[in-house]
Amino acid sequence: MSVSETNGDAGGFSIIAEKTVPDVYSDAVQFEVSVYGVTIEFGQGQKPPPGVKRVPHRPRVRVHMSPQHAKVMAKIFVKNMRAYEEQIGKIPLPKELLDELGVEDEW
């Protein structure tokens, strides 16, 4: 919820009171994509039961957005990760993980 006040001058200024934003750690993510929207669920991984390969996770937060917003966010995320690796160094990812996810180490 935002609250705005104007000081009465022609130019005016606004004071916006912000709600506290939750700060969460995530080491797991799931995506749901449809024609109308994208949902990204961030969570924390849990120890898998014996004999189960996939690591279950405890959901912490879900973010819903338009496909257009998701595509822009993905491009900005890639741009920022490339910049990080140029400054800090390449982040190694196991080939097995990339194969399991069906993605390539593109940068």
BELTA-V545911 format. One line per field, one symbol per residue. phi: phi as a letter, one per 20 degrees, with the letter a starting at -180 (. if undefined). burial: b if it has 9 or more other ideal C-beta (glycine too) atoms within 8 Angstrom, else e. A space follows every 10 residues. Layout:
phi=???
burial=???
//
This chain:
phi=.dcdcdenfg fmbdddedff efdcdccbbc dcccgeaccd debdfdfffg ndffefcegd bdcdbfgfff ffffffffgf fffgffedpf efcfgfffff emcdeec
burial=eeeeeeeeee eeeeeeeeee eeeeebebee eeeeeeebbb bbbbeeebee eeeeebbeeb beeebebebb eebeeeebee bbebbeeeee eeeeeeebee eeeeeee
//
